[in-house]
Amino acid sequence: MSSRSFFSVCLRLLLWAGVVCSGASSKPAEAQVSPGEQNVAEQAAEEVATERSESPREEPATPAAVGESEEAKTTATVVHDDPAGELGLIVPDLDLFIPEGEFELRLHKLIDRVSFEGQVNYNFVDGDVRAFLRYRYYAYQRTYRFAVFDTLEFRDFQNSDEFERVRGTLFLIQWPHSYHHRSFLLTELDNITTNRESSQTNGRVSNVNTFVRAGFQLGTPDDDRSNAIVGEDRGEVRRLFTPYRHIGPGDWGSTVAVTWGFDFLGGEFDYLRLEAETLKRFELPHSSFLFGRLHTGTFLRKAVNPSPQSEDPRDAYLVPRREFFRLDGRQNLKGLKRKVRGTEELHTSWELLLPWFVDEERQRLRARWQTWYWVVYAGYGTAGFDRGVYSDLDSYVADAGFGFQSSFTVRGYKLFLSALLARELASEADYEFRVSVKSFH
C-alpha cells in the first residue's frame, strides 16, 4: 500500500470516528468518587473540562497558577467567539512542524469515563505517515489505555526507496499514587517490515518486537514528554520549547523507565534499555524564568547480531532502529542538523524566557496577540555506541540559538506559535530554523 492511499484510509477512519463521537452525549455523567479514588477522577475531570460547551461564552483572562503549564498561561485570554461550538462540531487539534514538514491531526472525545482518540501524522518531505486509534478508560484506582497503530517511515534511511513499516498494538496501565506520583506498565507488540537487507533479523524481512516497559514519574500528569518516556512514545505531542510542559513556578519533574525487549513469545530482539530525565524551573526577576533539562539513556544489555549485513553500527545489535537514542531533533539538541544516534546518550538543555508582554490583547496582522516570550536557548551533549563517549570530551556537541513563543487568536481559534534559529557551535554547520504551530480547542 502506498503512503498516499494509506493516509487516505487513516483520514477516513478519523472522520468516521468523529461522526460517531458527535452523535454521542457530550455531557459526561458525574461519578461519585471516594477520597481514595480522587487521583484518577481528577485526570478524567481535567479532560471533561476541555470539552466544549453548547454555546459560546466569554471567560475572563486569568494568570497562570502554580502547576499550570506556560502553554496554558499563554492561552488563558478572552475568546469572544467560538465557531466550532456554535455548530456543535468536534474540532481536531492541529500541529505543524517546519522544516521537518510534518502535519499532525488529533481528534478526541470524552464520554463519561471513556476517551476515544484518533491521530494521523504525515511528513510532506520524507513521506512518513503514522496513524493511531486509542481507547482510554478511567477506572477508580488506575487508568487503562489500549491502542493500535500503523507507521511507515523513510527518513531514517540513506536511500529514498528504503522504508520500515511498523504495525502494532499496546496496552498501558497507569497507577496514580498521588497527583504528583505515578507508576506505569506498558506491554507492546510490533510487527516490523522493511525492504533493507541490513535490517533483516535471522534472514527475515518481517520481524517482531515484543517488549514490556515499567516506569515511574514525578510531576504533573499532563507532561507529554515525560509520558512518552514511561508510556507510548510514538504518539507524543511534540513542541519546540520546554515551557509548554505542565510544571509550575519553582517546580521540578523527574521520570525513569526500563524497557525489556525479549526474544521469546514470538519476539526476535533482545535488549534492556534505561531512560531517565529530570527538569527544573528557576524563577528570575521581572517575570523571567529559566528551564533546565537533563536527559540520559543507556542499554544495560543488547544482544549482538550474529550476521550484520552493513557497516551501520545500529545493525550490529538485535535492537529495533527506533529504540536507539538520538542527539538531534527538536526534543534534544535543537540546532544540530546532522543525525547522531547511539546506545549511550547524555545531554542537557537550557531555555531562558524573557517576557515582552503577557496576558494582553494586542491587535496585529488581523489577530489578537495575548502573550509573547523571547527565548534564549543552549544545549550540550553526546551520543555513541560505547560508554567511553561519556568521558571523551571531543565527542560532546554544543549548540545555541534565539527564538520566541507566543499565543494569539484568529476568528475565535486559539493558536500557539514557536520559532527558533540555532546552530551547532565550533563547526561550520548551517543554521537550523525550527517552527511549530499548534491549535487549541
Summary of the structure (lengths in Angstrom):
residues: 441
radius of gyration: 22.0
end to end distance: 33.4
largest distance: 65.0
contacts: 1423
relative contact order: 0.12
helix: 17%
strand: 47%
